[in-house]
Amino acid sequence: MQRRWIVWKWTWNGKKWDKPPYQTNGLFAKSDDPATWCDYDEAKQAVDAGLFDGVGLCLHTLPSELLTAIDADDVRDPVTTALLPWVTDLINNCASYCEVTPSGRGIRILLLSDIQTIHTSGPHPGGGKFELFANCKRYITVSGAQLTVYDDLEDATDEVRGLEQILAHRMPGGNGNGAVGGASAGTLDRSAEFFRVVRTLKESGLTLAQAIAAFEAGESKYRGRLSVELPRAWDKFNVRPGVGSGVGGGQTSHEQVRKTYRPVVTIPDGALISVRPWIARGYLMRGCLTIPFGPPDQGKSLLLIHWAISLVTGRKVNAHQRFDAIEPRRVILVMAEDPENEQDMRLDAAMQAFNVTRQMVEPNMLRLMVDDDATMLTWDENKSQIICGPAWDELCEHVTTFKPDVVMLDPLIEFHTIPENNNERMRAVAGRFRWLARAHNLATVASSHTPKGDIAPGDLSKIRGAGSVGAASRFASTFMEMNDKEAQTFGITQRQFYCRLDRARGSYAPPASDAEWFEKHGFQIANGEQAPALIPWAPPQASIPGPQAPLWATLVAGIAAGCPVAGGGVVPWTAAKNAKRTDARHISKLFEQHGIERVSEAVTLDTLKNDHGITDSKVKLGRHERTGLRTALNLPEAEWLD
C-alpha cells in the first residue's frame, strides 16, 4: 500500500470542530508533503488503538486516472438518512465506490477520470453543495462506511464534467431583468429561481419542448445549453397541467388534502436504501430510547458518564472500547441521585481516562442539576393519563435551546411517581421519553434498576416494568458486576471492580459476540480525593479454556474442508475482524459444530494460527477480494492471492 495516508482527529479550533491531519507520531501532517505520510496499515493501527478518529488519503501527485473524488455535503437527511434526488442519480450514474462521510450528512464517491487536476466546490441547484478533487494539495477522509454495492472504482469522467458545468453555467432568469416569463430573480439564488420558473412553466400546461423553446427564445447564448439541465429539473416536479399557479387556477400541488396512506409499489435497490440514523452503532439511534439496567450500586451512572464523555469528544479510551460515537455529539446529562460535587469528581476521573480536557468537553455538554425534586411525570387518576409537570417543561426548553443529540437520565425512577409494577402506566412513562427522542431528533438514555439478587446477563424480564419499558425501548442492556464463577475463571481476586454489559434487546443490531467488560479504576483528583471511572477491559486470554488436544486435528481438517455453500462447492472460512457472525462462512460456525463456546473462540483461533499452521490469506471470491483461513497445505482449494 502506498505511503500517502495520514490520520486525523476531531479538534476544537475555538469556533468549531475540525479535522486537521496528523502523523501517527502525533505531529501535524501536510497534505502536500509525502515525508509526513504513512501507509494504510500504520494509519489504521493508530486509529484502532484509539489514538485518532480516522484515516485520510492525500491526493497530491496522485493521477486522476488512479483516483478522483466527489464530495457531496448537506445532502443526507440526519433523521431519515434519505439522499437528495440528484445525489441518488449521481451515485447510480457513477456506479463506483461510495461511502458516508464522517459527519453522516454527506457522501463521497471515489472514481476514475481523465481530468488532469481539479479542486473546486460550490452549491448544487438540487440542494446541498459539492466538491471535486483530483491530483490536488488536499486530503480526503476515508470512513469505510460503504453506502452502495459498488466495490470497484469506475471511470465517471462525464459526471465530474457535468458537475463542473453546473459551477460554470449562469442559469437564465438570474440576471434580475425578468428575461424568462417575466420572473425577476432579484436577489434570489440563480439556481433556486431557475427551478421556480421551471415549475411554473410545467404547472401552466406547457410541454417540455415548449418550455425549452421559451427559455432559448430569451437570449441566443442559451440556445443548445438546456438540453440536459431543463429535462432534469422538469422530471423533479410531479404536477397536473392546469392546476396550480398557471392557467385554470384552483388548488396548488402543495395544498392537496392530506391522506392516511401513501401507496408504494416499488422496492428500492438495497444500495439506495437509507441507512439507520445511528449516533453510536448498536447503542444509540435518533428517535429511540436506550435503557441500561441492573441491580443498584453496580456502576450504571459510571457507564452513562463514560458514554457521555465518549459522545462529546468523539473518542475512545482504548482499543477494547466498543461504544463508538464516530464524531463529537452534544449531550444533556441529568443525574438525579448524585450531588453536584460527586458528579464533578466522576467527570474529572472519566476525562482522565479519556485523556481529554475540559475545553474539549464543555462546548458539547450541558448538565442539569437536581437540587430538589426531579419528578417530571405523574399520573392523573381522573383522566387516566400521564401529566407532564414543570420539570418536564424545563427539560424540553433546554432541549430546544441546546439542541442535543443525546439526553441522558439517571436513574429513570427519579423522574416519575408511577408504580413500576404497573405495566400500562410504565408504558406511558417510557413512551414520553421515546416521544422526546422522536420529537427532537435525538436519542434518549434512561438507566433503570432491577430488584437486588442474581439476574442472568441479558435477561430483559428482570427490568422493573419489563413488559412495557422493554417494549418501548429500542436498545436495552444489563449492566452488573462480575460474579464468583467468572472471577474464578479469569483469575480475578476483587470481582467488585469488574462489570459486564450484555445486550438484552436490540432489534436493529446483532448481539455482541461476548460480554463487554469494564474495569472500575480509581483516579486521583486534584482536590486530594479519588473517584472511579470505567475502563474498557478484556479478560486475560490465558484464563479462557480452549479445546482439548484431540480436537485440534478435527478443527484443522474442518478448515481444510472449507465451508459448504448453496449449490455445491466450498469456500474458505473467514475470521476477518469486519466479518459478521451471521455470515455463513464465519469461523464461529465451525467452532459451534464442535462445542467450542464463544468465550473460548479467540484463544482457539490464536492457537490454530500459532501452533497448527492456519493463516489469514487473501482469496478471490467471484469478482471480490476477501480474506479466508488457509492450512499449511494450501487447503481448501481456492484462488489464493498470496
Secondary structure, 3 states (H helix, E strand, C coil): CCCCEEEECCEECCCCEECCEECCCCCECCCCCHHHCECHHHHHHHHHCCCCCEEEEECCCCCCCCCEEEEEECCECCCCCCECHHHHHHHHHHCCCEEECCCCCCEEEEEECCCCCEEEEEECCCCCEEEEEECCCCEEEECCCECCCCCCCCECHHHHHHHHHHHHCCCCCCCCCCCECCECCCCCCHHHHHHHHHHHHHHCCCCHHHHHHHHHCCCHHHCCCHHHHHHHHHCCCCCCCCCCCCCCCCCCHHHCCCCCCCCCCCCCCHHHCCCCCEEECCCEECCCEEEEEECCCCCHHHHHHHHHHHHHHCCCCCCCCCCCCCCCCCEEEEECCCCHHHHHHHHHHHHHHHCCCHHHHHHHEEECCCCCCCCCEEEECCCCEEEECHHHHHHHHHHHHHCCCEEEEECHHHHECCCCCCHHHHHHHHHHHHHHHHHCCCEEEECEECCCCCCCCCCHHHCCCHHHHHHHCCEEEEEEECCHHHHHHHCCCCHHHEEEEEEEEECCCCCCCCCEEEEEEEEECCCCCEEEEEEEECCCHHHCCCCCCHHHHHHHHHHHHCEECCCCCEECCECCCCCCCCCCCEHHHHHHHCCCCHHHHHHHHHHHHHHCCCEEEEEEECCEEEEEEECCCCCCCCEECC
